[in-house]
Amino acid sequence: MITINNLSQIAETGITRVDNQLTPGKAHANFANVLKGALDDLNHIQMESDDKTKKLAAGEIDDLHDVMITAQKASIALETTVQIQKKVIDAYNEIMRMQV
Protein backbone atom coordinates (compact mmCIF):
# COMPACT_ATOMS: atom_id res chain seq x y z
CA MET A 1 0.00 0.00 0.00
CA ILE A 2 1.26 3.47 -0.73
CA THR A 3 1.81 4.81 2.72
CA ILE A 4 2.85 8.16 4.08
CA ASN A 5 6.30 6.65 4.54
CA ASN A 6 6.54 5.77 0.83
CA LEU A 7 5.34 9.24 -0.15
CA SER A 8 7.86 10.88 2.16
CA GLN A 9 10.59 8.73 0.64
CA ILE A 10 9.59 10.01 -2.80
CA ALA A 11 9.71 13.59 -1.56
CA GLU A 12 13.09 13.08 0.12
CA THR A 13 14.73 11.39 -2.86
CA GLY A 14 15.81 14.57 -4.59
CA ILE A 15 15.43 17.27 -1.96
CA THR A 16 17.17 16.39 1.29
CA ARG A 17 20.06 14.45 -0.17
CA VAL A 18 21.36 17.23 -2.40
CA ASP A 19 23.84 18.24 0.30
CA ASN A 20 25.22 14.69 0.50
CA GLN A 21 26.64 14.74 -3.04
CA LEU A 22 23.81 12.71 -4.51
CA THR A 23 24.45 12.35 -8.21
CA PRO A 24 21.62 12.54 -10.75
CA GLY A 25 22.10 8.85 -11.51
CA LYS A 26 21.74 7.88 -7.85
CA ALA A 27 18.73 10.14 -7.45
CA HIS A 28 17.13 8.52 -10.50
CA ALA A 29 17.81 5.03 -9.13
CA ASN A 30 16.47 5.95 -5.67
CA PHE A 31 13.33 7.48 -7.13
CA ALA A 32 12.80 4.48 -9.40
CA ASN A 33 13.25 2.08 -6.48
CA VAL A 34 10.74 3.96 -4.33
CA LEU A 35 8.17 3.98 -7.16
CA LYS A 36 8.75 0.30 -7.88
CA GLY A 37 8.27 -0.52 -4.19
CA ALA A 38 5.05 1.48 -4.05
CA LEU A 39 3.69 -0.25 -7.16
CA ASP A 40 4.69 -3.65 -5.77
CA ASP A 41 2.79 -2.83 -2.56
CA LEU A 42 -0.25 -1.80 -4.61
CA ASN A 43 -0.07 -5.02 -6.62
CA HIS A 44 0.16 -7.07 -3.41
CA ILE A 45 -2.92 -5.35 -1.98
CA GLN A 46 -4.89 -5.91 -5.20
CA MET A 47 -3.91 -9.59 -5.32
CA GLU A 48 -4.82 -10.07 -1.65
CA SER A 49 -8.24 -8.55 -2.30
CA ASP A 50 -8.80 -10.78 -5.34
CA ASP A 51 -7.72 -13.85 -3.37
CA LYS A 52 -10.08 -13.11 -0.48
CA THR A 53 -12.96 -12.40 -2.87
CA LYS A 54 -12.42 -15.74 -4.64
CA LYS A 55 -12.25 -17.56 -1.31
CA LEU A 56 -15.48 -15.90 -0.18
CA ALA A 57 -17.21 -16.95 -3.41
CA ALA A 58 -15.94 -20.52 -2.94
CA GLY A 59 -17.20 -20.58 0.65
CA GLU A 60 -13.73 -20.87 2.18
CA ILE A 61 -14.08 -17.58 4.12
CA ASP A 62 -17.08 -16.70 6.28
CA ASP A 63 -15.98 -13.21 7.32
CA LEU A 64 -17.61 -10.85 4.82
CA HIS A 65 -16.41 -7.81 6.76
CA ASP A 66 -12.76 -8.75 6.30
CA VAL A 67 -13.26 -9.27 2.57
CA MET A 68 -15.03 -5.91 2.19
CA ILE A 69 -12.37 -4.08 4.21
CA THR A 70 -9.62 -5.61 2.07
CA ALA A 71 -11.48 -4.65 -1.11
CA GLN A 72 -11.95 -1.08 0.13
CA LYS A 73 -8.24 -0.82 1.02
CA ALA A 74 -7.37 -1.97 -2.49
CA SER A 75 -9.77 0.54 -4.01
CA ILE A 76 -8.38 3.43 -1.96
CA ALA A 77 -4.78 2.44 -2.73
CA LEU A 78 -5.53 2.32 -6.46
CA GLU A 79 -7.34 5.67 -6.41
CA THR A 80 -4.44 7.24 -4.49
CA THR A 81 -1.97 5.88 -7.04
CA VAL A 82 -4.01 7.26 -9.93
CA GLN A 83 -4.24 10.69 -8.30
CA ILE A 84 -0.48 10.74 -7.64
CA GLN A 85 0.12 9.77 -11.27
CA LYS A 86 -2.06 12.66 -12.44
CA LYS A 87 -0.20 15.12 -10.20
CA VAL A 88 3.18 13.89 -11.43
CA ILE A 89 2.09 14.29 -15.05
CA ASP A 90 0.75 17.77 -14.31
CA ALA A 91 4.03 18.73 -12.65
CA TYR A 92 6.01 17.35 -15.59
CA ASN A 93 3.88 19.30 -18.07
CA GLU A 94 4.32 22.47 -16.01
CA ILE A 95 8.09 22.03 -15.97
CA MET A 96 8.14 21.45 -19.72
CA ARG A 97 6.25 24.74 -20.25
CA MET A 98 8.83 26.73 -18.27
CA GLN A 99 11.03 29.10 -20.23
CA VAL A 100 14.70 28.77 -19.41
Chimera marker file (.cmm) of the C-alpha trace (Angstrom):
<marker_set name="trace">
<marker id="1" x="0.000" y="0.000" z="0.000" r="1" g="1" b="0" radius="0.5"/>
<marker id="2" x="1.256" y="3.474" z="-0.731" r="1" g="1" b="0" radius="0.5"/>
<marker id="3" x="1.808" y="4.814" z="2.715" r="1" g="1" b="0" radius="0.5"/>
<marker id="4" x="2.855" y="8.163" z="4.080" r="1" g="1" b="0" radius="0.5"/>
<marker id="5" x="6.299" y="6.647" z="4.542" r="1" g="1" b="0" radius="0.5"/>
<marker id="6" x="6.542" y="5.771" z="0.834" r="1" g="1" b="0" radius="0.5"/>
<marker id="7" x="5.343" y="9.238" z="-0.147" r="1" g="1" b="0" radius="0.5"/>
<marker id="8" x="7.859" y="10.883" z="2.164" r="1" g="1" b="0" radius="0.5"/>
<marker id="9" x="10.593" y="8.726" z="0.637" r="1" g="1" b="0" radius="0.5"/>
<marker id="10" x="9.591" y="10.013" z="-2.798" r="1" g="1" b="0" radius="0.5"/>
<marker id="11" x="9.710" y="13.589" z="-1.563" r="1" g="1" b="0" radius="0.5"/>
<marker id="12" x="13.093" y="13.080" z="0.124" r="1" g="1" b="0" radius="0.5"/>
<marker id="13" x="14.729" y="11.391" z="-2.858" r="1" g="1" b="0" radius="0.5"/>
<marker id="14" x="15.812" y="14.568" z="-4.590" r="1" g="1" b="0" radius="0.5"/>
<marker id="15" x="15.428" y="17.266" z="-1.956" r="1" g="1" b="0" radius="0.5"/>
<marker id="16" x="17.172" y="16.393" z="1.289" r="1" g="1" b="0" radius="0.5"/>
<marker id="17" x="20.061" y="14.447" z="-0.166" r="1" g="1" b="0" radius="0.5"/>
<marker id="18" x="21.362" y="17.235" z="-2.396" r="1" g="1" b="0" radius="0.5"/>
<marker id="19" x="23.844" y="18.243" z="0.302" r="1" g="1" b="0" radius="0.5"/>
<marker id="20" x="25.215" y="14.688" z="0.502" r="1" g="1" b="0" radius="0.5"/>
<marker id="21" x="26.644" y="14.744" z="-3.044" r="1" g="1" b="0" radius="0.5"/>
<marker id="22" x="23.812" y="12.711" z="-4.510" r="1" g="1" b="0" radius="0.5"/>
<marker id="23" x="24.448" y="12.353" z="-8.212" r="1" g="1" b="0" radius="0.5"/>
<marker id="24" x="21.621" y="12.542" z="-10.752" r="1" g="1" b="0" radius="0.5"/>
<marker id="25" x="22.101" y="8.845" z="-11.513" r="1" g="1" b="0" radius="0.5"/>
<marker id="26" x="21.743" y="7.875" z="-7.854" r="1" g="1" b="0" radius="0.5"/>
<marker id="27" x="18.730" y="10.140" z="-7.446" r="1" g="1" b="0" radius="0.5"/>
<marker id="28" x="17.132" y="8.517" z="-10.499" r="1" g="1" b="0" radius="0.5"/>
<marker id="29" x="17.814" y="5.034" z="-9.125" r="1" g="1" b="0" radius="0.5"/>
<marker id="30" x="16.470" y="5.948" z="-5.671" r="1" g="1" b="0" radius="0.5"/>
<marker id="31" x="13.330" y="7.481" z="-7.128" r="1" g="1" b="0" radius="0.5"/>
<marker id="32" x="12.797" y="4.480" z="-9.403" r="1" g="1" b="0" radius="0.5"/>
<marker id="33" x="13.247" y="2.076" z="-6.483" r="1" g="1" b="0" radius="0.5"/>
<marker id="34" x="10.741" y="3.957" z="-4.332" r="1" g="1" b="0" radius="0.5"/>
<marker id="35" x="8.173" y="3.984" z="-7.156" r="1" g="1" b="0" radius="0.5"/>
<marker id="36" x="8.752" y="0.296" z="-7.875" r="1" g="1" b="0" radius="0.5"/>
<marker id="37" x="8.275" y="-0.518" z="-4.193" r="1" g="1" b="0" radius="0.5"/>
<marker id="38" x="5.049" y="1.482" z="-4.050" r="1" g="1" b="0" radius="0.5"/>
<marker id="39" x="3.687" y="-0.251" z="-7.155" r="1" g="1" b="0" radius="0.5"/>
<marker id="40" x="4.690" y="-3.647" z="-5.772" r="1" g="1" b="0" radius="0.5"/>
<marker id="41" x="2.790" y="-2.825" z="-2.564" r="1" g="1" b="0" radius="0.5"/>
<marker id="42" x="-0.246" y="-1.799" z="-4.609" r="1" g="1" b="0" radius="0.5"/>
<marker id="43" x="-0.066" y="-5.023" z="-6.617" r="1" g="1" b="0" radius="0.5"/>
<marker id="44" x="0.164" y="-7.073" z="-3.410" r="1" g="1" b="0" radius="0.5"/>
<marker id="45" x="-2.924" y="-5.345" z="-1.979" r="1" g="1" b="0" radius="0.5"/>
<marker id="46" x="-4.889" y="-5.910" z="-5.199" r="1" g="1" b="0" radius="0.5"/>
<marker id="47" x="-3.912" y="-9.585" z="-5.321" r="1" g="1" b="0" radius="0.5"/>
<marker id="48" x="-4.824" y="-10.066" z="-1.652" r="1" g="1" b="0" radius="0.5"/>
<marker id="49" x="-8.245" y="-8.546" z="-2.299" r="1" g="1" b="0" radius="0.5"/>
<marker id="50" x="-8.797" y="-10.782" z="-5.341" r="1" g="1" b="0" radius="0.5"/>
<marker id="51" x="-7.721" y="-13.847" z="-3.374" r="1" g="1" b="0" radius="0.5"/>
<marker id="52" x="-10.084" y="-13.111" z="-0.477" r="1" g="1" b="0" radius="0.5"/>
<marker id="53" x="-12.956" y="-12.404" z="-2.872" r="1" g="1" b="0" radius="0.5"/>
<marker id="54" x="-12.418" y="-15.741" z="-4.638" r="1" g="1" b="0" radius="0.5"/>
<marker id="55" x="-12.249" y="-17.564" z="-1.306" r="1" g="1" b="0" radius="0.5"/>
<marker id="56" x="-15.478" y="-15.896" z="-0.177" r="1" g="1" b="0" radius="0.5"/>
<marker id="57" x="-17.212" y="-16.954" z="-3.411" r="1" g="1" b="0" radius="0.5"/>
<marker id="58" x="-15.936" y="-20.517" z="-2.940" r="1" g="1" b="0" radius="0.5"/>
<marker id="59" x="-17.196" y="-20.585" z="0.651" r="1" g="1" b="0" radius="0.5"/>
<marker id="60" x="-13.732" y="-20.873" z="2.183" r="1" g="1" b="0" radius="0.5"/>
<marker id="61" x="-14.077" y="-17.577" z="4.117" r="1" g="1" b="0" radius="0.5"/>
<marker id="62" x="-17.078" y="-16.705" z="6.276" r="1" g="1" b="0" radius="0.5"/>
<marker id="63" x="-15.981" y="-13.206" z="7.317" r="1" g="1" b="0" radius="0.5"/>
<marker id="64" x="-17.611" y="-10.848" z="4.822" r="1" g="1" b="0" radius="0.5"/>
<marker id="65" x="-16.406" y="-7.812" z="6.761" r="1" g="1" b="0" radius="0.5"/>
<marker id="66" x="-12.755" y="-8.749" z="6.300" r="1" g="1" b="0" radius="0.5"/>
<marker id="67" x="-13.256" y="-9.266" z="2.567" r="1" g="1" b="0" radius="0.5"/>
<marker id="68" x="-15.028" y="-5.914" z="2.194" r="1" g="1" b="0" radius="0.5"/>
<marker id="69" x="-12.370" y="-4.075" z="4.215" r="1" g="1" b="0" radius="0.5"/>
<marker id="70" x="-9.618" y="-5.609" z="2.071" r="1" g="1" b="0" radius="0.5"/>
<marker id="71" x="-11.480" y="-4.647" z="-1.112" r="1" g="1" b="0" radius="0.5"/>
<marker id="72" x="-11.945" y="-1.085" z="0.132" r="1" g="1" b="0" radius="0.5"/>
<marker id="73" x="-8.242" y="-0.818" z="1.021" r="1" g="1" b="0" radius="0.5"/>
<marker id="74" x="-7.373" y="-1.971" z="-2.488" r="1" g="1" b="0" radius="0.5"/>
<marker id="75" x="-9.765" y="0.544" z="-4.008" r="1" g="1" b="0" radius="0.5"/>
<marker id="76" x="-8.376" y="3.432" z="-1.960" r="1" g="1" b="0" radius="0.5"/>
<marker id="77" x="-4.778" y="2.440" z="-2.731" r="1" g="1" b="0" radius="0.5"/>
<marker id="78" x="-5.533" y="2.317" z="-6.460" r="1" g="1" b="0" radius="0.5"/>
<marker id="79" x="-7.337" y="5.667" z="-6.414" r="1" g="1" b="0" radius="0.5"/>
<marker id="80" x="-4.442" y="7.241" z="-4.495" r="1" g="1" b="0" radius="0.5"/>
<marker id="81" x="-1.974" y="5.878" z="-7.037" r="1" g="1" b="0" radius="0.5"/>
<marker id="82" x="-4.015" y="7.261" z="-9.935" r="1" g="1" b="0" radius="0.5"/>
<marker id="83" x="-4.238" y="10.688" z="-8.298" r="1" g="1" b="0" radius="0.5"/>
<marker id="84" x="-0.482" y="10.741" z="-7.640" r="1" g="1" b="0" radius="0.5"/>
<marker id="85" x="0.124" y="9.774" z="-11.272" r="1" g="1" b="0" radius="0.5"/>
<marker id="86" x="-2.060" y="12.663" z="-12.438" r="1" g="1" b="0" radius="0.5"/>
<marker id="87" x="-0.203" y="15.124" z="-10.203" r="1" g="1" b="0" radius="0.5"/>
<marker id="88" x="3.185" y="13.895" z="-11.428" r="1" g="1" b="0" radius="0.5"/>
<marker id="89" x="2.090" y="14.285" z="-15.055" r="1" g="1" b="0" radius="0.5"/>
<marker id="90" x="0.746" y="17.772" z="-14.314" r="1" g="1" b="0" radius="0.5"/>
<marker id="91" x="4.034" y="18.730" z="-12.653" r="1" g="1" b="0" radius="0.5"/>
<marker id="92" x="6.013" y="17.349" z="-15.586" r="1" g="1" b="0" radius="0.5"/>
<marker id="93" x="3.883" y="19.300" z="-18.071" r="1" g="1" b="0" radius="0.5"/>
<marker id="94" x="4.321" y="22.467" z="-16.011" r="1" g="1" b="0" radius="0.5"/>
<marker id="95" x="8.094" y="22.026" z="-15.966" r="1" g="1" b="0" radius="0.5"/>
<marker id="96" x="8.138" y="21.445" z="-19.719" r="1" g="1" b="0" radius="0.5"/>
<marker id="97" x="6.253" y="24.742" z="-20.254" r="1" g="1" b="0" radius="0.5"/>
<marker id="98" x="8.834" y="26.728" z="-18.274" r="1" g="1" b="0" radius="0.5"/>
<marker id="99" x="11.027" y="29.104" z="-20.230" r="1" g="1" b="0" radius="0.5"/>
<marker id="100" x="14.704" y="28.770" z="-19.406" r="1" g="1" b="0" radius="0.5"/>
<link id1="1" id2="2" r="1" g="1" b="0" radius="0.2"/>
<link id1="2" id2="3" r="1" g="1" b="0" radius="0.2"/>
<link id1="3" id2="4" r="1" g="1" b="0" radius="0.2"/>
<link id1="4" id2="5" r="1" g="1" b="0" radius="0.2"/>
<link id1="5" id2="6" r="1" g="1" b="0" radius="0.2"/>
<link id1="6" id2="7" r="1" g="1" b="0" radius="0.2"/>
<link id1="7" id2="8" r="1" g="1" b="0" radius="0.2"/>
<link id1="8" id2="9" r="1" g="1" b="0" radius="0.2"/>
<link id1="9" id2="10" r="1" g="1" b="0" radius="0.2"/>
<link id1="10" id2="11" r="1" g="1" b="0" radius="0.2"/>
<link id1="11" id2="12" r="1" g="1" b="0" radius="0.2"/>
<link id1="12" id2="13" r="1" g="1" b="0" radius="0.2"/>
<link id1="13" id2="14" r="1" g="1" b="0" radius="0.2"/>
<link id1="14" id2="15" r="1" g="1" b="0" radius="0.2"/>
<link id1="15" id2="16" r="1" g="1" b="0" radius="0.2"/>
<link id1="16" id2="17" r="1" g="1" b="0" radius="0.2"/>
<link id1="17" id2="18" r="1" g="1" b="0" radius="0.2"/>
<link id1="18" id2="19" r="1" g="1" b="0" radius="0.2"/>
<link id1="19" id2="20" r="1" g="1" b="0" radius="0.2"/>
<link id1="20" id2="21" r="1" g="1" b="0" radius="0.2"/>
<link id1="21" id2="22" r="1" g="1" b="0" radius="0.2"/>
<link id1="22" id2="23" r="1" g="1" b="0" radius="0.2"/>
<link id1="23" id2="24" r="1" g="1" b="0" radius="0.2"/>
<link id1="24" id2="25" r="1" g="1" b="0" radius="0.2"/>
<link id1="25" id2="26" r="1" g="1" b="0" radius="0.2"/>
<link id1="26" id2="27" r="1" g="1" b="0" radius="0.2"/>
<link id1="27" id2="28" r="1" g="1" b="0" radius="0.2"/>
<link id1="28" id2="29" r="1" g="1" b="0" radius="0.2"/>
<link id1="29" id2="30" r="1" g="1" b="0" radius="0.2"/>
<link id1="30" id2="31" r="1" g="1" b="0" radius="0.2"/>
<link id1="31" id2="32" r="1" g="1" b="0" radius="0.2"/>
<link id1="32" id2="33" r="1" g="1" b="0" radius="0.2"/>
<link id1="33" id2="34" r="1" g="1" b="0" radius="0.2"/>
<link id1="34" id2="35" r="1" g="1" b="0" radius="0.2"/>
<link id1="35" id2="36" r="1" g="1" b="0" radius="0.2"/>
<link id1="36" id2="37" r="1" g="1" b="0" radius="0.2"/>
<link id1="37" id2="38" r="1" g="1" b="0" radius="0.2"/>
<link id1="38" id2="39" r="1" g="1" b="0" radius="0.2"/>
<link id1="39" id2="40" r="1" g="1" b="0" radius="0.2"/>
<link id1="40" id2="41" r="1" g="1" b="0" radius="0.2"/>
<link id1="41" id2="42" r="1" g="1" b="0" radius="0.2"/>
<link id1="42" id2="43" r="1" g="1" b="0" radius="0.2"/>
<link id1="43" id2="44" r="1" g="1" b="0" radius="0.2"/>
<link id1="44" id2="45" r="1" g="1" b="0" radius="0.2"/>
<link id1="45" id2="46" r="1" g="1" b="0" radius="0.2"/>
<link id1="46" id2="47" r="1" g="1" b="0" radius="0.2"/>
<link id1="47" id2="48" r="1" g="1" b="0" radius="0.2"/>
<link id1="48" id2="49" r="1" g="1" b="0" radius="0.2"/>
<link id1="49" id2="50" r="1" g="1" b="0" radius="0.2"/>
<link id1="50" id2="51" r="1" g="1" b="0" radius="0.2"/>
<link id1="51" id2="52" r="1" g="1" b="0" radius="0.2"/>
<link id1="52" id2="53" r="1" g="1" b="0" radius="0.2"/>
<link id1="53" id2="54" r="1" g="1" b="0" radius="0.2"/>
<link id1="54" id2="55" r="1" g="1" b="0" radius="0.2"/>
<link id1="55" id2="56" r="1" g="1" b="0" radius="0.2"/>
<link id1="56" id2="57" r="1" g="1" b="0" radius="0.2"/>
<link id1="57" id2="58" r="1" g="1" b="0" radius="0.2"/>
<link id1="58" id2="59" r="1" g="1" b="0" radius="0.2"/>
<link id1="59" id2="60" r="1" g="1" b="0" radius="0.2"/>
<link id1="60" id2="61" r="1" g="1" b="0" radius="0.2"/>
<link id1="61" id2="62" r="1" g="1" b="0" radius="0.2"/>
<link id1="62" id2="63" r="1" g="1" b="0" radius="0.2"/>
<link id1="63" id2="64" r="1" g="1" b="0" radius="0.2"/>
<link id1="64" id2="65" r="1" g="1" b="0" radius="0.2"/>
<link id1="65" id2="66" r="1" g="1" b="0" radius="0.2"/>
<link id1="66" id2="67" r="1" g="1" b="0" radius="0.2"/>
<link id1="67" id2="68" r="1" g="1" b="0" radius="0.2"/>
<link id1="68" id2="69" r="1" g="1" b="0" radius="0.2"/>
<link id1="69" id2="70" r="1" g="1" b="0" radius="0.2"/>
<link id1="70" id2="71" r="1" g="1" b="0" radius="0.2"/>
<link id1="71" id2="72" r="1" g="1" b="0" radius="0.2"/>
<link id1="72" id2="73" r="1" g="1" b="0" radius="0.2"/>
<link id1="73" id2="74" r="1" g="1" b="0" radius="0.2"/>
<link id1="74" id2="75" r="1" g="1" b="0" radius="0.2"/>
<link id1="75" id2="76" r="1" g="1" b="0" radius="0.2"/>
<link id1="76" id2="77" r="1" g="1" b="0" radius="0.2"/>
<link id1="77" id2="78" r="1" g="1" b="0" radius="0.2"/>
<link id1="78" id2="79" r="1" g="1" b="0" radius="0.2"/>
<link id1="79" id2="80" r="1" g="1" b="0" radius="0.2"/>
<link id1="80" id2="81" r="1" g="1" b="0" radius="0.2"/>
<link id1="81" id2="82" r="1" g="1" b="0" radius="0.2"/>
<link id1="82" id2="83" r="1" g="1" b="0" radius="0.2"/>
<link id1="83" id2="84" r="1" g="1" b="0" radius="0.2"/>
<link id1="84" id2="85" r="1" g="1" b="0" radius="0.2"/>
<link id1="85" id2="86" r="1" g="1" b="0" radius="0.2"/>
<link id1="86" id2="87" r="1" g="1" b="0" radius="0.2"/>
<link id1="87" id2="88" r="1" g="1" b="0" radius="0.2"/>
<link id1="88" id2="89" r="1" g="1" b="0" radius="0.2"/>
<link id1="89" id2="90" r="1" g="1" b="0" radius="0.2"/>
<link id1="90" id2="91" r="1" g="1" b="0" radius="0.2"/>
<link id1="91" id2="92" r="1" g="1" b="0" radius="0.2"/>
<link id1="92" id2="93" r="1" g="1" b="0" radius="0.2"/>
<link id1="93" id2="94" r="1" g="1" b="0" radius="0.2"/>
<link id1="94" id2="95" r="1" g="1" b="0" radius="0.2"/>
<link id1="95" id2="96" r="1" g="1" b="0" radius="0.2"/>
<link id1="96" id2="97" r="1" g="1" b="0" radius="0.2"/>
<link id1="97" id2="98" r="1" g="1" b="0" radius="0.2"/>
<link id1="98" id2="99" r="1" g="1" b="0" radius="0.2"/>
<link id1="99" id2="100" r="1" g="1" b="0" radius="0.2"/>
</marker_set>
